[in-house]
Amino acid sequence: MKKLLLLCFMSLFFSVAHAQSQSENQQVDYPVSDGQSLRFAIPSNWEVRANPQPYELRFSSANPETVTGIFVYKKEDLAEESTPNALLERQIEVFKSKIKNFKVVEDKQTVTRNFKALADSKVITSALYVGDFEASRYYYYFTLIEPAYNKDVFLLSVQFASPSDWKKMKPVLDAVTLSTKLVDK
């Protein structure tokens, strides 16, 4: 009888723990120095890709057509005449050269997000495009993230989703972008 009660308790415990983890985000850290990492919060049912090429990080939803790819840059690695905005433009041009019927949906917009914790504050520049790749159409969401807490590091994210999923996925993709923060190891 004790074994049966213990088995029931363990079963209940793991099913509750599993249900809680489904609603929470998972955290993914990317080292940027010996003492600090960039942290991202992604939905718990998303996968971190083992081979993120050409990105430093790549996440995908259960629907494999919704993807976030992240490039991490250090300003010291930029040429003197280059800027984070120039790299954003270059990334858009790379896609424009490879995607058919590539068109602007929303022009570039820059927003400053100030939070109580400086580590969460950032300047975000984004642009939305649509285009055809192979036999499918996608929205391509380009975002430059310049953290207020560390002027030496910035990120470019390229997120894409199918048009039928866009309205549902845009808030999720924005939440991934907004979650970016620097943490001490």
C-alpha positions in Angstrom: 0.0 0.0 0.0 2.9 2.4 0.9 4.5 1.7 -2.5 1.2 2.5 -4.3 0.8 5.8 -2.4 4.4 6.7 -3.1 3.9 5.8 -6.8 0.7 8.0 -6.9 2.5 10.9 -5.2 5.5 10.7 -7.5 3.2 10.5 -10.6 1.2 13.6 -9.4 4.5 15.5 -8.6 6.0 14.9 -12.0 2.8 15.7 -13.9 2.4 19.0 -12.0 6.1 19.8 -12.5 5.7 19.1 -16.2 2.6 21.3 -16.5 4.5 24.2 -14.8 7.5 23.9 -17.0 5.3 24.0 -20.1 4.0 27.4 -19.2 7.4 28.9 -18.2 10.3 30.0 -20.3 13.7 28.4 -20.4 16.8 30.5 -20.1 19.6 30.2 -22.6 23.0 31.8 -21.9 25.6 32.8 -24.4 29.1 33.8 -23.0 30.4 37.2 -24.1 33.3 37.4 -21.7 35.0 35.4 -18.9 32.6 36.8 -16.4 29.4 37.6 -18.3 26.8 36.0 -20.5 23.9 37.2 -22.5 20.7 35.6 -21.3 17.6 34.9 -23.4 14.2 33.6 -22.3 12.6 31.4 -24.9 9.4 29.4 -24.6 9.9 26.1 -22.8 8.7 24.1 -25.8 11.3 25.7 -28.1 14.5 24.0 -29.1 18.0 25.4 -29.0 19.6 24.2 -32.3 22.8 22.2 -31.9 24.3 23.5 -35.1 23.2 27.2 -35.2 25.2 28.2 -38.3 25.4 30.8 -39.6 24.2 32.3 -36.3 25.8 32.1 -32.8 22.4 31.0 -31.4 19.4 29.6 -33.1 16.0 28.7 -31.5 13.0 27.2 -33.2 9.5 26.6 -32.1 7.6 23.3 -32.2 6.5 24.6 -35.6 9.9 24.4 -37.4 9.0 27.3 -39.6 9.3 29.8 -36.8 13.0 30.5 -36.1 15.1 33.0 -34.3 18.8 33.3 -35.3 21.1 35.6 -33.3 24.4 37.1 -34.3 26.5 38.4 -31.3 29.0 41.2 -32.1 31.6 43.0 -30.1 32.2 46.6 -31.2 35.9 46.1 -31.0 35.6 43.7 -33.9 34.0 46.3 -36.2 36.0 48.3 -38.7 36.4 51.9 -37.7 33.9 53.2 -40.3 31.3 50.5 -39.4 28.3 50.8 -37.1 25.7 48.4 -35.6 23.1 50.0 -38.0 25.4 49.4 -41.0 25.6 45.7 -40.0 21.7 45.6 -39.8 21.5 47.0 -43.3 24.1 44.6 -44.5 22.1 41.6 -43.1 18.9 42.9 -44.8 20.8 43.1 -48.1 22.1 39.6 -47.7 18.5 38.3 -47.4 17.4 40.6 -50.2 19.9 38.9 -52.5 18.7 35.4 -51.6 14.9 35.7 -51.2 12.5 36.2 -54.1 9.9 38.9 -54.0 11.5 40.5 -51.0 9.5 43.5 -49.9 9.3 45.9 -47.0 6.2 45.4 -44.7 7.3 47.8 -42.0 10.1 50.3 -42.3 12.9 50.5 -39.7 11.7 51.7 -36.3 13.9 52.4 -33.3 12.6 52.2 -29.8 14.4 52.7 -26.5 13.2 50.4 -23.7 14.2 51.7 -20.3 13.6 49.3 -17.4 14.2 49.7 -13.6 17.1 47.3 -13.9 19.7 48.8 -16.2 20.7 45.3 -17.3 17.3 45.0 -19.0 17.4 48.4 -20.8 18.1 48.5 -24.5 17.7 50.3 -27.8 15.9 48.2 -30.4 15.8 48.8 -34.1 13.6 46.5 -36.2 12.2 46.1 -39.7 9.8 43.6 -41.2 10.0 42.1 -44.7 8.1 39.4 -46.6 9.5 37.2 -49.3 9.5 33.7 -50.9 12.0 31.0 -50.2 11.8 27.9 -52.2 8.1 27.0 -52.3 7.0 29.0 -49.2 6.4 32.6 -48.1 7.8 34.0 -44.9 7.9 37.2 -42.8 11.5 38.1 -42.0 11.9 40.2 -38.8 15.3 41.9 -38.5 16.2 43.4 -35.1 19.2 45.2 -33.8 19.5 45.1 -30.0 21.9 47.5 -28.4 22.1 46.9 -24.7 22.2 50.1 -22.5 24.3 48.2 -19.9 27.1 47.2 -22.2 28.1 49.4 -25.1 30.7 46.9 -26.2 28.3 44.2 -27.3 25.3 44.2 -29.6 23.1 41.6 -31.3 21.3 41.2 -34.6 18.4 38.8 -34.7 16.7 37.4 -37.8 13.4 35.9 -37.0 11.0 34.3 -39.5 7.6 32.8 -39.4 5.0 31.9 -42.0 2.3 34.5 -42.7 -0.4 32.4 -41.3 1.4 32.2 -37.9 2.7 35.8 -37.9 0.0 37.4 -35.7 0.3 34.7 -33.1 4.1 34.5 -33.2 5.1 38.2 -33.3 4.4 38.8 -29.6 6.5 35.6 -28.8 9.3 36.8 -31.0 9.2 40.3 -29.5 9.3 38.7 -26.0 12.5 36.8 -26.9 14.1 40.0 -28.1 13.0 42.0 -25.0 14.2 39.2 -22.6 17.9 39.8 -23.6 20.0 40.8 -20.7 23.6 40.6 -19.5 24.2 38.4 -16.4 27.2 37.7 -14.3 28.4 34.1 -14.4 
